């Protein structure tokens, strides 16, 4: 079985196991997804959703975040960790959205990467979830699972993104990454891969090796 054939079977099996692939971050506006994703760095999505439940009621627009008081915003997001740097980035990001993009979240990788606190992982999530564009979101789940599956080697996110783009159909990339998160939480955790109860145990290259 070639690597591309294995990838196709993995995509199929994940689709069957997790038919409803969706982002686990809560948001109701494009800028909210951008901010929630920035907050998720070194923080669980569950904690981010707790923080943003009140945050997005207090700051309802790009302008609200752009004009936010830095110290006050720090307190508002403190429990998400690394709050000082995140608050600084959120304010700067929204000021650029306001001043350069009329308050609209841009839809190209190049433009998204000009926003403070926005790397390729965040940019790909925005492109895939908001704009339906081809995207590979390389987070910790993606790195761990695709290495175990034998689809990629190494931990360099840019290299993994490039390799997966060669294996996963463009229209399936975004949902594939969401399903990796779901599978990583349910079965293939960082602490232990539950290979005996894994829907991928007949196509995963690492089955029987990492347990």
Buried (B, 14 or more C-beta within 10 A) or exposed (E): EEBEEBBBBBBEBBBEBBEEBEBBBBBEBBBBBBBBBBBBBEBEBEBBBBBBEEBBEEBEBBBEBBEBEEEEBBEBBBEBBBBEBBBBBBBBBBBBBBEEBEBEBBBEBEBBEEBBBBBBBBBBBBBBBBBEBBBBBBBBBBBBBBBBBBBBEEEEBEEBBEBBBEBBEEEBBBBBBBBBBBBBBBBBEEEEBEBEEBBBBEBBBBBEEEE
